Amino acid sequence: MTNKLGFYLHVSQDQHGLWSLMERIKPPVALIHMESKDDMLLTQMRDWRSPNTFVIGRLGMDSGEQGAFLNNPDPEAAGRRLADKIFEKDRSFVQKRFPDNPSGRLLVDAWMSLNEPIEGPSWDGVSQQTDEWRKENREKHRRYDLMQVAFRRRLREHVPGVEAMAFNFGAGNFKTAQQYLDLYPETLKEYTYLGFHEYGWPAMSVQLTDRPTKTDAGLFPAILQGIRAVHGDRFKAVITEAGLARAHLHSGDGAGDVGWLTEVEPQTQEDYWTSLQWYNDLMLQDAAVLGACLYQVGWTDKWKSFRLTGDDNNGNPIRIMDWVAERLAQ
């Protein structure tokens, strides 16, 4: 394998050549939002477009919905209820295998629980918080640790063999293995698949530019090494979000959470491609890293500045995914 750059699909309908890209690239990983999934694409992926893609499902929720699960005083019950919610949303889909028999491959290999639910110990704003906030924050992590265990176990009651994807915290909220080991002992005993978010701006590595750069891309090797030293080598990792995000460096200037095609400070396709090549090379060094879901290949208007298909701000075709197909996915 020479390509570990995969797809984040907020939508999975055939827009901007998405389905053709799926066939050409055969991404190692893909994250798909359940509320806007296209069942035909998933079936065709298993049949012929990209049979070996590790598919992760996400049930989109706003912060209020996530908070209701996270703040439940009975975290085990909350984890079971979240698994039930995913299952009942479309049980035939969650159970569906290809081919349609008990030994067939599931259309979705693993499910996320919550997305970026809690500020981590390395969050930029931690130093400005009160002792009471720190106490409450640690309690949230304790509940989430127990909730994730219950979530995975309930999923597997519904669908034998399905997996769950742990963590998925905001980029840079956890920077060391020890932080995970301290806050998530039960999750690390239970889970195999670990999810990370990694972003930078204006590049994914300070080695790639002479401009002021902030990045939390490339933290996963040391984190995995530290976790393995305590819990063994069974873990597999997916970077469930990856890319360029301007707020990573400019969080307080009012520009908002925007991507490489922001009107304020757009990046070139060539510069983004340089970052992605660097990141792909880094992932190739560890066979247990399945790949990174590039944010976003299947995009909505709300996240248009992150788009990796269609045209750029000047009406020129975005070629980045073509370059993945032509230069890496061979």
BALOBA-1460 file (C-alpha; in Angstrom, 3 decimals):
// residues 330
<rec num="1" residu="m" x="0.000" y="0.000" z="0.000"/>
<rec num="2" residu="t" x="1.316" y="3.413" z="-0.971"/>
<rec num="3" residu="n" x="-1.768" y="5.504" z="-0.156"/>
<rec num="4" residu="k" x="-3.279" y="6.056" z="3.284"/>
<rec num="5" residu="l" x="-5.282" y="9.158" z="2.372"/>
<rec num="6" residu="g" x="-8.983" y="8.416" z="2.705"/>
<rec num="7" residu="f" x="-12.338" y="10.180" z="2.538"/>
<rec num="8" residu="y" x="-14.453" y="12.123" z="5.019"/>
<rec num="9" residu="l" x="-17.968" y="12.084" z="3.547"/>
<rec num="10" residu="h" x="-20.437" y="14.468" z="5.126"/>
<rec num="11" residu="v" x="-22.547" y="13.565" z="2.103"/>
<rec num="12" residu="s" x="-22.038" y="10.482" z="-0.045"/>
<rec num="13" residu="q" x="-24.234" y="11.243" z="-3.052"/>
<rec num="14" residu="d" x="-22.517" y="11.276" z="-6.436"/>
<rec num="15" residu="q" x="-21.516" y="14.939" z="-6.611"/>
<rec num="16" residu="h" x="-18.366" y="16.390" z="-8.199"/>
<rec num="17" residu="g" x="-17.231" y="12.953" z="-9.396"/>
<rec num="18" residu="l" x="-17.198" y="11.446" z="-5.890"/>
<rec num="19" residu="w" x="-18.195" y="7.910" z="-6.874"/>
<rec num="20" residu="s" x="-15.619" y="7.796" z="-9.642"/>
<rec num="21" residu="l" x="-12.961" y="8.933" z="-7.172"/>
<rec num="22" residu="m" x="-14.009" y="6.140" z="-4.830"/>
<rec num="23" residu="e" x="-13.387" y="3.622" z="-7.602"/>
<rec num="24" residu="r" x="-10.110" y="5.197" z="-8.755"/>
<rec num="25" residu="i" x="-8.548" y="5.710" z="-5.340"/>
<rec num="26" residu="k" x="-10.095" y="2.854" z="-3.368"/>
<rec num="27" residu="p" x="-9.425" y="4.741" z="-0.148"/>
<rec num="28" residu="p" x="-8.122" y="2.728" z="2.793"/>
<rec num="29" residu="v" x="-10.620" y="4.428" z="5.133"/>
<rec num="30" residu="a" x="-13.828" y="6.408" z="4.772"/>
<rec num="31" residu="l" x="-16.036" y="8.102" z="7.360"/>
<rec num="32" residu="i" x="-19.678" y="8.463" z="6.341"/>
<rec num="33" residu="h" x="-22.436" y="10.463" z="8.052"/>
<rec num="34" residu="m" x="-25.402" y="8.181" z="8.617"/>
<rec num="35" residu="e" x="-28.012" y="10.924" z="8.228"/>
<rec num="36" residu="s" x="-26.900" y="11.657" z="4.651"/>
<rec num="37" residu="k" x="-25.538" y="8.288" z="3.538"/>
<rec num="38" residu="d" x="-26.181" y="6.803" z="0.125"/>
<rec num="39" residu="d" x="-26.908" y="3.092" z="0.473"/>
<rec num="40" residu="m" x="-26.165" y="2.455" z="-3.187"/>
<rec num="41" residu="l" x="-22.656" y="3.826" z="-2.875"/>
<rec num="42" residu="l" x="-21.916" y="1.672" z="0.166"/>
<rec num="43" residu="t" x="-23.226" y="-1.440" z="-1.563"/>
<rec num="44" residu="q" x="-21.236" y="-0.676" z="-4.713"/>
<rec num="45" residu="m" x="-18.137" y="-0.027" z="-2.607"/>
<rec num="46" residu="r" x="-18.319" y="-3.534" z="-1.172"/>
<rec num="47" residu="d" x="-19.204" y="-5.028" z="-4.550"/>
<rec num="48" residu="w" x="-16.604" y="-3.409" z="-6.784"/>
<rec num="49" residu="r" x="-15.790" y="0.259" z="-6.247"/>
<rec num="50" residu="s" x="-13.637" y="-0.179" z="-3.122"/>
<rec num="51" residu="p" x="-14.226" y="-3.522" z="-1.368"/>
<rec num="52" residu="n" x="-11.473" y="-3.206" z="1.226"/>
<rec num="53" residu="t" x="-12.184" y="0.303" z="2.510"/>
<rec num="54" residu="f" x="-12.563" y="0.378" z="6.301"/>
<rec num="55" residu="v" x="-15.863" y="2.260" z="6.678"/>
<rec num="56" residu="i" x="-16.682" y="4.248" z="9.809"/>
<rec num="57" residu="g" x="-20.220" y="5.447" z="10.484"/>
<rec num="58" residu="r" x="-21.043" y="8.648" z="12.320"/>
<rec num="59" residu="l" x="-24.463" y="9.724" z="13.552"/>
<rec num="60" residu="g" x="-24.426" y="13.511" z="13.394"/>
<rec num="61" residu="m" x="-25.589" y="15.308" z="16.558"/>
<rec num="62" residu="d" x="-25.485" y="18.909" z="17.705"/>
<rec num="63" residu="s" x="-23.725" y="19.923" z="20.915"/>
<rec num="64" residu="g" x="-26.948" y="19.739" z="22.924"/>
<rec num="65" residu="e" x="-27.611" y="16.152" z="21.877"/>
<rec num="66" residu="q" x="-24.036" y="15.158" z="22.603"/>
<rec num="67" residu="g" x="-24.169" y="16.907" z="25.965"/>
<rec num="68" residu="a" x="-27.261" y="14.976" z="26.985"/>
<rec num="69" residu="f" x="-25.350" y="11.723" z="26.561"/>
<rec num="70" residu="l" x="-22.151" y="13.001" z="28.128"/>
<rec num="71" residu="n" x="-23.819" y="14.528" z="31.196"/>
<rec num="72" residu="n" x="-25.964" y="11.523" z="32.018"/>
<rec num="73" residu="p" x="-25.160" y="10.515" z="35.621"/>
<rec num="74" residu="d" x="-25.332" y="6.881" z="34.469"/>
<rec num="75" residu="p" x="-22.660" y="6.761" z="31.718"/>
<rec num="76" residu="e" x="-23.137" y="3.046" z="31.048"/>
<rec num="77" residu="a" x="-26.840" y="3.628" z="30.366"/>
<rec num="78" residu="a" x="-25.927" y="6.575" z="28.123"/>
<rec num="79" residu="g" x="-23.526" y="4.430" z="26.099"/>
<rec num="80" residu="r" x="-26.132" y="1.730" z="25.615"/>
<rec num="81" residu="r" x="-28.752" y="4.302" z="24.654"/>
<rec num="82" residu="l" x="-26.451" y="5.828" z="22.027"/>
<rec num="83" residu="a" x="-25.793" y="2.410" z="20.499"/>
<rec num="84" residu="d" x="-29.539" y="1.758" z="20.498"/>
<rec num="85" residu="k" x="-30.137" y="5.126" z="18.809"/>
<rec num="86" residu="i" x="-27.774" y="4.222" z="15.976"/>
<rec num="87" residu="f" x="-29.318" y="0.778" z="15.625"/>
<rec num="88" residu="e" x="-32.916" y="1.988" z="15.662"/>
<rec num="89" residu="k" x="-32.168" y="4.836" z="13.239"/>
<rec num="90" residu="d" x="-31.900" y="2.261" z="10.455"/>
<rec num="91" residu="r" x="-31.444" y="-1.209" z="11.857"/>
<rec num="92" residu="s" x="-31.518" y="-2.975" z="8.491"/>
<rec num="93" residu="f" x="-28.671" y="-0.758" z="7.311"/>
<rec num="94" residu="v" x="-26.591" y="-1.158" z="10.472"/>
<rec num="95" residu="q" x="-26.975" y="-4.941" z="10.241"/>
<rec num="96" residu="k" x="-26.555" y="-5.200" z="6.475"/>
<rec num="97" residu="r" x="-23.748" y="-7.375" z="5.226"/>
<rec num="98" residu="f" x="-22.350" y="-7.859" z="1.761"/>
<rec num="99" residu="p" x="-23.082" y="-10.429" z="0.550"/>
<rec num="100" residu="d" x="-26.292" y="-10.604" z="2.550"/>
<rec num="101" residu="n" x="-25.447" y="-13.543" z="4.776"/>
<rec num="102" residu="p" x="-24.113" y="-13.962" z="8.332"/>
<rec num="103" residu="s" x="-20.515" y="-14.331" z="7.172"/>
<rec num="104" residu="g" x="-20.548" y="-11.387" z="4.776"/>
<rec num="105" residu="r" x="-18.663" y="-8.118" z="5.298"/>
<rec num="106" residu="l" x="-20.635" y="-5.402" z="7.061"/>
<rec num="107" residu="l" x="-21.326" y="-2.280" z="5.011"/>
<rec num="108" residu="v" x="-20.050" y="-0.256" z="7.997"/>
<rec num="109" residu="d" x="-17.107" y="-1.723" z="9.903"/>
<rec num="110" residu="a" x="-17.115" y="0.600" z="12.934"/>
<rec num="111" residu="w" x="-19.177" y="3.354" z="14.530"/>
<rec num="112" residu="m" x="-18.174" y="6.510" z="16.337"/>
<rec num="113" residu="s" x="-19.797" y="7.481" z="19.609"/>
<rec num="114" residu="l" x="-19.398" y="11.247" z="20.176"/>
<rec num="115" residu="n" x="-17.393" y="13.742" z="18.130"/>
<rec num="116" residu="e" x="-14.997" y="16.193" z="19.841"/>
<rec num="117" residu="p" x="-17.171" y="16.021" z="22.988"/>
<rec num="118" residu="i" x="-14.836" y="17.348" z="25.714"/>
<rec num="119" residu="e" x="-11.884" y="19.701" z="25.978"/>
<rec num="120" residu="g" x="-8.758" y="17.667" z="26.640"/>
<rec num="121" residu="p" x="-5.852" y="18.386" z="28.994"/>
<rec num="122" residu="s" x="-3.841" y="20.074" z="26.208"/>
<rec num="123" residu="w" x="-6.679" y="22.324" z="25.020"/>
<rec num="124" residu="d" x="-5.387" y="25.860" z="24.465"/>
<rec num="125" residu="g" x="-7.875" y="27.360" z="26.899"/>
<rec num="126" residu="v" x="-7.124" y="25.140" z="29.887"/>
<rec num="127" residu="s" x="-4.827" y="27.648" z="31.585"/>
<rec num="128" residu="q" x="-7.641" y="30.229" z="31.738"/>
<rec num="129" residu="q" x="-10.096" y="27.925" z="33.507"/>
<rec num="130" residu="t" x="-10.984" y="27.691" z="37.198"/>
<rec num="131" residu="d" x="-10.247" y="24.794" z="39.521"/>
<rec num="132" residu="e" x="-13.967" y="24.003" z="39.527"/>
<rec num="133" residu="w" x="-13.941" y="23.767" z="35.720"/>
<rec num="134" residu="r" x="-10.974" y="21.389" z="35.862"/>
<rec num="135" residu="k" x="-12.770" y="19.196" z="38.364"/>
<rec num="136" residu="e" x="-15.916" y="19.092" z="36.216"/>
<rec num="137" residu="n" x="-13.868" y="18.443" z="33.083"/>
<rec num="138" residu="r" x="-12.126" y="15.456" z="34.656"/>
<rec num="139" residu="e" x="-15.494" y="14.079" z="35.743"/>
<rec num="140" residu="k" x="-16.739" y="14.362" z="32.146"/>
<rec num="141" residu="h" x="-13.769" y="12.333" z="30.966"/>
<rec num="142" residu="r" x="-14.461" y="9.709" z="33.653"/>
<rec num="143" residu="r" x="-18.051" y="9.379" z="32.445"/>
<rec num="144" residu="y" x="-17.007" y="9.256" z="28.797"/>
<rec num="145" residu="d" x="-14.511" y="6.496" z="29.581"/>
<rec num="146" residu="l" x="-17.320" y="4.319" z="30.983"/>
<rec num="147" residu="m" x="-19.765" y="5.414" z="28.292"/>
<rec num="148" residu="q" x="-17.456" y="4.332" z="25.459"/>
<rec num="149" residu="v" x="-17.099" y="0.835" z="26.943"/>
<rec num="150" residu="a" x="-20.856" y="0.412" z="27.250"/>
<rec num="151" residu="f" x="-21.349" y="1.815" z="23.728"/>
<rec num="152" residu="r" x="-19.045" y="-0.755" z="22.139"/>
<rec num="153" residu="r" x="-20.510" y="-3.667" z="24.060"/>
<rec num="154" residu="r" x="-24.093" y="-2.734" z="23.167"/>
<rec num="155" residu="l" x="-23.217" y="-2.260" z="19.492"/>
<rec num="156" residu="r" x="-21.791" y="-5.764" z="19.415"/>
<rec num="157" residu="e" x="-24.933" y="-7.142" z="21.041"/>
<rec num="158" residu="h" x="-26.919" y="-5.669" z="18.172"/>
<rec num="159" residu="v" x="-24.453" y="-6.633" z="15.421"/>
<rec num="160" residu="p" x="-21.837" y="-9.310" z="16.127"/>
<rec num="161" residu="g" x="-18.436" y="-8.362" z="14.782"/>
<rec num="162" residu="v" x="-19.070" y="-4.631" z="14.436"/>
<rec num="163" residu="e" x="-16.442" y="-2.341" z="15.937"/>
<rec num="164" residu="a" x="-16.442" y="1.034" z="17.695"/>
<rec num="165" residu="m" x="-13.998" y="3.892" z="17.227"/>
<rec num="166" residu="a" x="-12.709" y="5.434" z="20.466"/>
<rec num="167" residu="f" x="-11.830" y="9.050" z="21.279"/>
<rec num="168" residu="n" x="-12.150" y="11.418" z="18.247"/>
<rec num="169" residu="f" x="-11.219" y="14.484" z="20.291"/>
<rec num="170" residu="g" x="-10.454" y="17.877" z="18.801"/>
<rec num="171" residu="a" x="-6.981" y="18.230" z="17.310"/>
<rec num="172" residu="g" x="-4.379" y="19.077" z="19.898"/>
<rec num="173" residu="n" x="-6.597" y="18.414" z="22.933"/>
<rec num="174" residu="f" x="-4.460" y="15.385" z="23.798"/>
<rec num="175" residu="k" x="-0.761" y="15.523" z="23.004"/>
<rec num="176" residu="t" x="0.711" y="12.578" z="24.951"/>
<rec num="177" residu="a" x="0.011" y="8.925" z="25.513"/>
<rec num="178" residu="q" x="0.050" y="9.470" z="29.262"/>
<rec num="179" residu="q" x="-2.956" y="11.776" z="29.030"/>
<rec num="180" residu="y" x="-4.974" y="8.977" z="27.412"/>
<rec num="181" residu="l" x="-3.621" y="6.411" z="29.875"/>
<rec num="182" residu="d" x="-4.614" y="8.568" z="32.853"/>
<rec num="183" residu="l" x="-8.115" y="9.508" z="31.682"/>
<rec num="184" residu="y" x="-9.216" y="6.463" z="29.663"/>
<rec num="185" residu="p" x="-8.089" y="3.262" z="31.426"/>
<rec num="186" residu="e" x="-11.309" y="1.324" z="30.749"/>
<rec num="187" residu="t" x="-11.569" y="2.383" z="27.105"/>
<rec num="188" residu="l" x="-7.997" y="1.260" z="26.468"/>
<rec num="189" residu="k" x="-8.743" y="-2.146" z="28.002"/>
<rec num="190" residu="e" x="-11.840" y="-2.553" z="25.812"/>
<rec num="191" residu="y" x="-11.090" y="-1.011" z="22.404"/>
<rec num="192" residu="t" x="-8.974" y="-1.955" z="19.418"/>
<rec num="193" residu="y" x="-9.711" y="1.013" z="17.116"/>
<rec num="194" residu="l" x="-8.602" y="4.493" z="18.163"/>
<rec num="195" residu="g" x="-9.638" y="7.672" z="16.346"/>
<rec num="196" residu="f" x="-7.628" y="10.899" z="16.201"/>
<rec num="197" residu="h" x="-8.170" y="14.351" z="14.692"/>
<rec num="198" residu="e" x="-5.078" y="16.055" z="13.318"/>
<rec num="199" residu="y" x="-4.938" y="19.496" z="11.697"/>
<rec num="200" residu="g" x="-2.451" y="22.269" z="11.040"/>
<rec num="201" residu="w" x="-2.271" y="25.746" z="9.509"/>
<rec num="202" residu="p" x="-1.026" y="26.809" z="7.032"/>
<rec num="203" residu="a" x="0.776" y="23.461" z="6.724"/>
<rec num="204" residu="m" x="0.597" y="20.122" z="8.498"/>
<rec num="205" residu="s" x="4.287" y="20.277" z="9.429"/>
<rec num="206" residu="v" x="6.539" y="23.169" z="10.401"/>
<rec num="207" residu="q" x="9.144" y="21.571" z="8.140"/>
<rec num="208" residu="l" x="7.115" y="22.443" z="5.048"/>
<rec num="209" residu="t" x="6.941" y="26.239" z="5.247"/>
<rec num="210" residu="d" x="8.790" y="29.270" z="6.568"/>
<rec num="211" residu="r" x="5.522" y="30.971" z="7.567"/>
<rec num="212" residu="p" x="4.228" y="31.010" z="11.178"/>
<rec num="213" residu="t" x="2.707" y="27.557" z="11.596"/>
<rec num="214" residu="k" x="0.775" y="25.717" z="14.269"/>
<rec num="215" residu="t" x="0.153" y="22.013" z="13.819"/>
<rec num="216" residu="d" x="-1.043" y="19.014" z="15.752"/>
<rec num="217" residu="a" x="-0.593" y="16.701" z="12.786"/>
<rec num="218" residu="g" x="1.885" y="13.937" z="13.436"/>
<rec num="219" residu="l" x="1.187" y="13.404" z="17.149"/>
<rec num="220" residu="f" x="-0.169" y="9.896" z="16.654"/>
<rec num="221" residu="p" x="3.144" y="7.941" z="16.383"/>
<rec num="222" residu="a" x="4.317" y="8.855" z="19.893"/>
<rec num="223" residu="i" x="0.811" y="8.451" z="21.326"/>
<rec num="224" residu="l" x="0.431" y="4.963" z="19.866"/>
<rec num="225" residu="q" x="3.890" y="3.970" z="21.044"/>
<rec num="226" residu="g" x="3.089" y="5.006" z="24.605"/>
<rec num="227" residu="i" x="-0.278" y="3.254" z="24.661"/>
<rec num="228" residu="r" x="1.206" y="0.064" z="23.223"/>
<rec num="229" residu="a" x="3.920" y="0.046" z="25.883"/>
<rec num="230" residu="v" x="1.203" y="-0.396" z="28.528"/>
<rec num="231" residu="h" x="-1.618" y="-2.228" z="26.746"/>
<rec num="232" residu="g" x="0.095" y="-4.224" z="23.993"/>
<rec num="233" residu="d" x="0.131" y="-4.113" z="20.213"/>
<rec num="234" residu="r" x="-3.501" y="-4.886" z="19.357"/>
<rec num="235" residu="f" x="-4.458" y="-1.288" z="18.535"/>
<rec num="236" residu="k" x="-5.304" y="0.091" z="15.121"/>
<rec num="237" residu="a" x="-5.612" y="3.801" z="14.456"/>
<rec num="238" residu="v" x="-7.645" y="5.912" z="12.061"/>
<rec num="239" residu="i" x="-7.217" y="9.653" z="11.716"/>
<rec num="240" residu="t" x="-10.953" y="10.302" z="11.547"/>
<rec num="241" residu="e" x="-10.397" y="13.955" z="10.581"/>
<rec num="242" residu="a" x="-7.299" y="15.445" z="8.961"/>
<rec num="243" residu="g" x="-6.398" y="18.487" z="6.926"/>
<rec num="244" residu="l" x="-5.837" y="22.232" z="7.088"/>
<rec num="245" residu="a" x="-7.971" y="24.372" z="9.410"/>
<rec num="246" residu="r" x="-7.317" y="28.106" z="9.783"/>
<rec num="247" residu="a" x="-8.754" y="28.244" z="13.312"/>
<rec num="248" residu="h" x="-5.928" y="26.007" z="14.422"/>
<rec num="249" residu="l" x="-3.614" y="29.024" z="14.276"/>
<rec num="250" residu="h" x="-6.078" y="31.952" z="14.226"/>
<rec num="251" residu="s" x="-8.766" y="30.881" z="16.682"/>
<rec num="252" residu="g" x="-9.580" y="34.358" z="17.967"/>
<rec num="253" residu="d" x="-9.675" y="36.620" z="14.903"/>
<rec num="254" residu="g" x="-13.328" y="36.082" z="14.008"/>
<rec num="255" residu="a" x="-12.655" y="34.256" z="10.743"/>
<rec num="256" residu="g" x="-14.486" y="31.185" z="11.984"/>
<rec num="257" residu="d" x="-13.813" y="27.506" z="11.511"/>
<rec num="258" residu="v" x="-12.701" y="27.548" z="7.876"/>
<rec num="259" residu="g" x="-10.494" y="25.443" z="5.660"/>
<rec num="260" residu="w" x="-7.856" y="25.879" z="2.995"/>
<rec num="261" residu="l" x="-10.239" y="27.705" z="0.625"/>
<rec num="262" residu="t" x="-11.132" y="30.437" z="3.112"/>
<rec num="263" residu="e" x="-11.612" y="33.836" z="1.494"/>
<rec num="264" residu="v" x="-9.378" y="35.370" z="4.174"/>
<rec num="265" residu="e" x="-6.189" y="33.410" z="3.575"/>
<rec num="266" residu="p" x="-6.596" y="30.712" z="0.906"/>
<rec num="267" residu="q" x="-3.864" y="28.149" z="0.449"/>
<rec num="268" residu="t" x="-2.713" y="26.822" z="-2.905"/>
<rec num="269" residu="q" x="-3.459" y="23.324" z="-4.099"/>
<rec num="270" residu="e" x="0.252" y="22.688" z="-4.461"/>
<rec num="271" residu="d" x="0.979" y="23.674" z="-0.852"/>
<rec num="272" residu="y" x="-1.860" y="21.516" z="0.469"/>
<rec num="273" residu="w" x="-0.609" y="18.621" z="-1.617"/>
<rec num="274" residu="t" x="2.861" y="19.007" z="-0.095"/>
<rec num="275" residu="s" x="1.310" y="18.638" z="3.375"/>
<rec num="276" residu="l" x="-0.682" y="15.586" z="2.342"/>
<rec num="277" residu="q" x="2.350" y="13.863" z="0.835"/>
<rec num="278" residu="w" x="4.260" y="14.453" z="4.067"/>
<rec num="279" residu="y" x="1.374" y="13.086" z="6.131"/>
<rec num="280" residu="n" x="0.924" y="10.053" z="3.912"/>
<rec num="281" residu="d" x="4.620" y="9.206" z="4.240"/>
<rec num="282" residu="l" x="4.313" y="9.454" z="8.027"/>
<rec num="283" residu="m" x="1.327" y="7.082" z="8.142"/>
<rec num="284" residu="l" x="3.080" y="4.578" z="5.887"/>
<rec num="285" residu="q" x="5.658" y="4.041" z="8.625"/>
<rec num="286" residu="d" x="3.113" y="2.226" z="10.843"/>
<rec num="287" residu="a" x="1.049" y="-0.667" z="9.474"/>
<rec num="288" residu="a" x="-1.424" y="-0.314" z="12.351"/>
<rec num="289" residu="v" x="-2.470" y="3.138" z="11.084"/>
<rec num="290" residu="l" x="-5.225" y="2.377" z="8.583"/>
<rec num="291" residu="g" x="-5.382" y="5.875" z="7.115"/>
<rec num="292" residu="a" x="-6.716" y="9.413" z="7.410"/>
<rec num="293" residu="c" x="-10.184" y="10.689" z="6.489"/>
<rec num="294" residu="l" x="-9.492" y="13.941" z="4.626"/>
<rec num="295" residu="y" x="-11.931" y="16.649" z="5.641"/>
<rec num="296" residu="q" x="-13.974" y="16.910" z="3.382"/>
<rec num="297" residu="v" x="-14.204" y="14.903" z="0.173"/>
<rec num="298" residu="g" x="-18.013" y="14.722" z="0.259"/>
<rec num="299" residu="w" x="-18.838" y="18.227" z="1.486"/>
<rec num="300" residu="t" x="-21.776" y="20.388" z="2.448"/>
<rec num="301" residu="d" x="-22.086" y="24.145" z="1.913"/>
<rec num="302" residu="k" x="-21.504" y="24.796" z="5.624"/>
<rec num="303" residu="w" x="-17.990" y="23.340" z="5.279"/>
<rec num="304" residu="k" x="-17.401" y="24.446" z="1.704"/>
<rec num="305" residu="s" x="-14.019" y="26.023" z="2.443"/>
<rec num="306" residu="f" x="-12.681" y="22.554" z="3.341"/>
<rec num="307" residu="r" x="-13.834" y="21.007" z="0.047"/>
<rec num="308" residu="l" x="-11.551" y="18.659" z="-1.860"/>
<rec num="309" residu="t" x="-13.762" y="18.208" z="-4.928"/>
<rec num="310" residu="g" x="-15.378" y="20.662" z="-7.334"/>
<rec num="311" residu="d" x="-13.781" y="24.041" z="-8.142"/>
<rec num="312" residu="d" x="-11.615" y="26.392" z="-6.093"/>
<rec num="313" residu="n" x="-12.445" y="30.030" z="-5.354"/>
<rec num="314" residu="n" x="-11.277" y="31.075" z="-8.836"/>
<rec num="315" residu="g" x="-13.295" y="28.458" z="-10.684"/>
<rec num="316" residu="n" x="-10.336" y="26.157" z="-11.300"/>
<rec num="317" residu="p" x="-10.861" y="22.408" z="-10.833"/>
<rec num="318" residu="i" x="-9.579" y="21.110" z="-7.524"/>
<rec num="319" residu="r" x="-7.045" y="18.465" z="-8.507"/>
<rec num="320" residu="i" x="-5.873" y="17.215" z="-5.129"/>
<rec num="321" residu="m" x="-7.895" y="13.986" z="-5.142"/>
<rec num="322" residu="d" x="-6.878" y="13.375" z="-8.760"/>
<rec num="323" residu="w" x="-3.258" y="13.624" z="-7.587"/>
<rec num="324" residu="v" x="-3.977" y="11.039" z="-4.879"/>
<rec num="325" residu="a" x="-5.369" y="8.739" z="-7.562"/>
<rec num="326" residu="e" x="-2.567" y="9.326" z="-10.031"/>
<rec num="327" residu="r" x="0.471" y="9.485" z="-7.763"/>
<rec num="328" residu="l" x="-0.328" y="7.368" z="-4.683"/>
<rec num="329" residu="a" x="-3.221" y="4.988" z="-5.346"/>
<rec num="330" residu="q" x="-1.463" y="2.879" z="-7.956"/>
